[in-house]
Amino acid sequence: MTLILAGPGFRDRPGVFPMVVPAVRTHAGAMETTTSSAASDQTSQARHDPRPAQAISRPVHDRMLAGVAAGVARYLNVDVTVVRIVFAVLTVVGGAALPIYLAGWLLIPEDGADQSIAAGWFQPRTN
C-alpha cells in the first residue's frame, strides 16, 4: 500500500482537519502606539519601595524549646501556632520536622547573637 501525499490536487481538496490561516491581527497596546505625556508622567513617578531585609533569628523569650518555630513565624509574619502545627503534622506524617527543627536550631542565630551555633563550630578559637 502506497500513500501519496503530494500530487496534483492534494492541496486543493480539504482534508479531515482543514487548516485555516488567520488574517494578520493588530494587538491592542502594541509597542507602536503612543500614550499621552500625562500617563507616562504618572508611571515614571511611581516608586517601588522594597521591604527592608529582615534577618531570621530565634527569640530568647516567648519560645517553647529552642525558638525555631517562633523565629520562623516572626520571619514569615504568621502566628507561631500555625508554624507549630506544621511542625507537628510533619513529625507525625513522616518525621521530617525533627531534622528541619534541628537544622533550624543549629543554623538560625539567637536574637542579639552574631552567628549561629553551627557557625561557631567553624570559627577559629582564640586563646
Secondary structure by P-SEA (a helix, b strand, c coil): ccccccccccccccccbbbbbbccccccccccccccaaaaaaaaacccccccbbbbbbbcccccccaaaaaaaaaacccaaaaaaaaaaaaaacaaaaaaaaaaaaccccccccccaaaaaaccccc
